[in-house]
Amino acid sequence: MNQPPRKRMVHRPTGGTDAGRAGPKRLKTAKERTPSSQAWLERQINDPFVVEAKARGYRSRAAFKLAEIDQRFGLIRRGARVIDLGCAPGGWLQIAIERGAAQVAGIDLLPVAPIPPARILEADFTGPEVGGQLIALIGGAPDLILSDMAPNTTGHRQTDHLRIVGLIEAAAEFAVANLRPGGAFVTKAFQGGETGALLAALKRDFTEVRHVKPRASRAESSELYLLARGFRRLRAS
């Protein structure tokens, strides 16, 4: 007796990509690695933003955070002057240049490989003469000041909170002292990481202040960004 013909599958199974069906990639060896470093490395090799950053030649996955913020709010105008505080390894400088900023300067305590035509200082941006040096590098008051800085953590919650607040306040003070009227300021923050007094001060100095959580900022992280637009120079210089 003849068997009925077998049905052919005319559509591929749904339910994810080939990579998704294969499961997450694992490191071949964990030799001499701590469990936390092993987990970090596995997260990196499975992170689509890390993969895409390498494909596009970006210095870090953080480039996509600024790219999305700019896409949503139009911060980087063609011909703009931009300063990036804590610019290492340089992903945000790359986006600023890519989006048409004419004069770009970055500063970090760590050395940063050149990203022409950006000008980069290896220094502490809170130094008494550094602000003037940065302004001179871009030829005038900036249209946009960026900060993706995060403090080294100690594990002591109160100490780490104070360090976070201190960095945000220092970046905000720098922005208020140097932005051109109408300019914008973006800084890394953390949920509950800034004080009510700081937010109130920013709302006095800017027409719009809001929090932004880009898709490239990991969902499990408390990281977000504080965006202030429409700078109005209300304080005496």
N, C-alpha and C positions, 0 to 999 in steps of 0.2 A: 504494500500500500504506500502510495506516494505521500510524503510529508508536505503540509501546506508551506508555501514560501515564507521565509522569515521576513518580517517587516524591517525596512531599512530606516535608520535614524537620519532624518533629513535636517534636523536642527541640533546644534551643539548644546550640551547641557548648560543651563543658566546657573547663577549662584556665585558669581565672582570671577575674577581673572584667573589665569593659569597660576599666577604667583599666589593668589589668595587660596586656591585649592591645594597648592603644594604646602601651605602652612608657612609660618614665619621662619626666616633663615636663622640658623644657629651657628655660633662660632665652633670651629672644628676642635679647638682645644681651649681649656680654661687654665692651662698651666701657668702658675705664678701670678694669677689674677685673683683679686678679692671678689666675693660675690657681687658687691656693688659695682665694681668696674666691669665685671662680666655682663651684668644687666645693662649698664650704660652702653657698652659696645654693641650688644645685640639690638638695643633700641635704635642706635644710630644706623646700623645696616638695614633695618626694617623701616626707617623713617622716609616716606616719599619725598619730603622736603629736602632731606640730606642728599638723596639720590639726584633730585632735580637741580640742586645747587651745584653739585659736581658737574652735571651735564652742561650747565650754563656757564661754568667758570666763576661762580660766585664764591667769595671767601668763606661764607657761612650760610646756614639755613636762615639766619636772622634777616637776610636780604629780603626774603618774601614777606616778612612782617611790615617793613617800611613800604615795600611795593604795594601791599594791599591797603595800608593806611593812606598812601598817596592816591591810589586809585579811587578810594571812596571820598576823599576830602580835597583833592587837588592842591596839595601843599607845595609841590616843587614846580614852580613856574619856569618856563624857558628863560634863560638869562639870569636866574636867581642867584643870590649869594647864600651859601649854606655853610654852617659850622656843625660838626659832629663831635660831641664830647664823649670821650671813652670809645674811640672809633675802632679799636682792634677787634677782629683781624681785618676789617675793612669792607664788609658786606654793604653797610649803609652808604659808605662813600661811593661804592660802585653804582648803587641805585640812583643816588643823587646825580651823578655824572650821566648815567644812562637816560635819565628823565629830562635832561637838558639844562641843569644848573651850570652857570657859566664860571662861577668862582666857588670853589669848594675847599674847605680846610678841615682837618681832623686833628685831634689831640688825644694822647693816651700815655699812661705810665709805661706801657709795654712798647717795644719796637714794632712798627708796622711796615711791611714791605711796600715799596712805592706803588701808587695807583695814579699814574698821570691822567689828567693834569692836576689832581688834588695835591694840596700842600699839607704836609703832616708834621706835627710837632711831637716830640717825645718829652712830655713834661706833665706837671700837675696843673690842671686848668684853674685851680683856685689860687695859684701863685699871683702875687701882686702885679706883675708886669705881663702875665700871659694873655689876659684879655685883650690888651692893646696889640699884642703881637698877632693874635688871631684875626682881629679886625683889619690890621694892616695887610695880612696875607690875602684877604678877599677884597681889599680895596674899598671898604666902607661897611656901614651897618648891615648885618645879615637880615635876609628875608625869612629865614628859617633856622632855628637852633634845635638840634636833635641830641638826645642822650639815651643810650642803651646800656648805661652803666648799672652794675649790680655789685654790692659789697661782698667781700669775702665773709662767709658765715662762720660763726663760732660754735653754733649748736645751742647757745644760750638765747632763748627766745627774746627776752627784753633787750639784750645787747644788739642782736641782729636787727630788731625793729628800729632801734635808735640809729643804727648805721644806714638802714634803708631810708628813713626819714631825712637823715642828714644829707645824703646824696641828692635826693629829690629837691630839697630846699636849696642846696648849693647850685644845682643846675637851673632852678627857677630864678634864683637871684641873678645868675649870670645872664639869663634870657631877658629879664626885665631891665637890666642895666645896659644891654647892648642891642636889642632888636630895633629895627626900624618900625615906625608906626604902621599898623596893618599887618605886621609879621606874625609868625606862628611858632609854637614851641611844642615839642613832643618829647616825653620822657618815660622811661620804663618806671612802672610802679608795681605794687603788689596789693592784693585785696587787703584793705585796712592799713596799707603802708604809708599813707599820707595823713596829715592832721587836718582837722576842720579849719584851723587857722590858715594853713597853706592854701586850701581850696578857696577860702574866702578872699585871700589876697589875690589869687589868680583871677577870680571873678571880677575883682575891681580893675585889674589891669588888662583883661581880655574880654571881648564881647561874647565869646563862647568857650566853655570849658566842659569837657566830657571824658568819659573813660571809653577805651576801645580795646577789644579782644580779637586780634587777628587770628585767622584760621591756623597760621603757622605757629602760633603760641600754643603749646601743648595743652590739651583740655584738662589734664590732671594738675597742671601748674597753676599757682595763684597769680602768676604774672599777668599783667595787663598794662595798657599804656594810657597815660594822661595826655590829652590833646587840648591845647589852648590856641584859639585863633582870634584874629582881629585885635592885635596889640594896640593899646591906647596909652600913650605916655602921660600918665596922670601925676607921677611923682616928679619931684625936682631932681634934676641930673646931679 
